[in-house]
Structures are given as structure tokens and as C-alpha cells.
Amino acid sequence: MMVFWFLFKEGFYGLVRSKYAGAFTILIIWIAMIIIGLGFIGARDTLAAVNKIRSQFDIDIFMHKNTTDDEIEDFHRLLKSRDEVETIEFISSEKAAEIFKQEFGEDILDVLEYNPLPPSFTISLKENYRNSTSVESITTNFRKHSAVDEIRYRKQFLYLMEKYQRSIMVVILLVFLFLTIISILLISHSIKMSIFARREIVETMKLIGATDNFIRVPFLIEGFLEGLIASMLSMMFIFVVAKIQNNYFQTVFYYQILLNIRFYLTMIVIGSSLGLMGSISAIKRFL
């Protein structure tokens, strides 16, 4: 325990002694964490908006005009038995005529003197099945039913939503990897300068029998602390940005930034890890 406390103090004092190099490292991680944090929030909320739009995706199943009540009931039972189906709405020919009148302002019976509108079902799928592959498989099975005449859904809309979702995920991954690599390189360079400035101390410790791990740990703690401080500063910055947005601009942009404890913990973990990885990369050259 005493050894660990000694190494921790050495790591802390190393951060203090590094001065400009340590401050530069903290600044780099701080900027990277702000971009990562705000990028995550933007990506998360964009994906949530896409999923909300996808939740409004419906499938219209039109029955043959001469379908009997028994056949309709049979198909209704089939829909209820499918695990993929979340909601079911039956629209009779009469109700379809009422909807036509509400939307177009004319009674279809006055226009055509008969009601050509077939009974239909409007269904929505559970979230896991709102994708082109699942929808295509489900509708193919439904088309096999003898009472089904036609199935319509916004196929291009679904493909577009999936394309946007994939693009967002790819951009998030690429930006995160880019920032991670750049941060580690800059942190590594900063800590290399710090170690180089103390190379005589490192050599002296080796001469008196200090092990590589004993020399290495304070530098690892130093990098960890730099990442921790930077992540906490970035959290404060993002917290202030969220407060300003939610209190003064929410009614303008109709957007609220929601933050929770999981977000803050993730920021701390990522920031500390960046500092630690930068230290590991730097120390390899000297030990």
C-alpha cells in the first residue's frame, strides 16, 4: 500500500513538474473529449430522431373486395399470431369511404354510385423488424394468403432511413477513431518530452536497481491523471453548453440536450483511457 501511495504521489508530482507539457496534453485531450462528447450527443439524438420516424412506418394490406367476414377474421388471427406485429388496425369498406370523404371532401358513393374501396389492415411492426429485410420477408408471407389482394408500404422511405442510419454510424466510428489516434499520438509526444526532461532521474533510478515497472507506473499515473482532468473539464464545458441550449435556445431549435450519469462516466473512462494509452505508447521508447 505504501509503495502504491508513493508511486501515485510521484505520478502526481510528475504532472505538476511537467508544467507546459502536461498542460498541453490536458488541452489536447480536453478538445478531443469535447468533440467526442458533443459528437456522441448529436449522433445519439439524430439516431433517436431516425428511429422515431421509422416508428411511424406502417404496412397497408388490402383485401379482395369480395372477401368474406370469415376470411377477414381468419387473416386477423394470423396477424395477431405473428410476433413481428406490434399494432393492428382494421379498416372496413365503410370506414375507408368515411376517410375518403374526410380527406377529399366528397362522398365516394355520390361520385361513383358504389363503394370500390376494399377492406384493409394497417399494421406496424416491432422495432427490431423495421428494416427492409424483415419487411420484405413478412410481406412475402402475407401475400400468400388467399384473401390478400395487395400490400403497400414505403419501400424507398425504409431504404433511405437505413442508409442514413448506417451513414451516421460510419461517421461516428471514423471520427472517434481519428480523434483517438490523434489524441494518443499527441499525448505520447507530450509525455515523451516529459520523460526526456527527466531522463537523468530515470537513468539514476535504473542504476540503483529500480525495476522498469517501478519507473513506469508514475508515468502511467501521470497520463491517467491528465486524461481524468481533461475529461472532467470537458464534462463541465458540455454541461454548460447543455444548460444554455435547454434554458435559452430550446424554443428556437426545438431541441433539448439530455445528459445522464452514464454519459459522464463514459466521458471519464474514455478521457482517462486516452491519457493512459498515450503514456503506454510514450514509455515504450524509454523502457
Sequence and secondary structure as in RCSB ss.txt:
>XXXX:A:sequence
MMVFWFLFKEGFYGLVRSKYAGAFTILIIWIAMIIIGLGFIGARDTLAAVNKIRSQFDIDIFMHKNTTDDEIEDF
HRLLKSRDEVETIEFISSEKAAEIFKQEFGEDILDVLEYNPLPPSFTISLKENYRNSTSVESITTNFRKHSAVDE
IRYRKQFLYLMEKYQRSIMVVILLVFLFLTIISILLISHSIKMSIFARREIVETMKLIGATDNFIRVPFLIEGFL
EGLIASMLSMMFIFVVAKIQNNYFQTVFYYQILLNIRFYLTMIVIGSSLGLMGSISAIKRFL
>XXXX:A:secstr
 HHHHHHHHHHHHHHHHHTHHHHHHHHHHHHHHHHHHHHHHHHHHHHHHHHHHHTT  EEEEE TT  HHHHHHH
HHHHHH TTEEEEEEE HHHHHHHHHHHHSS HHHHHSS     EEEEEE GGG SHHHHHHHHHHHHTSTTEEE
EEE HHHHHHHHHHHHHHHHHHHHHHHHHHHHHHHHHHHHHHHHHHHTHHHHHHHHHTT  HHHHHHHHHHHHHH
HHHHHHHHHHHHHHHHHHHIIIIIHHHHT      HHHHHHHHHHHHHHHHHHHHHHHTTT 
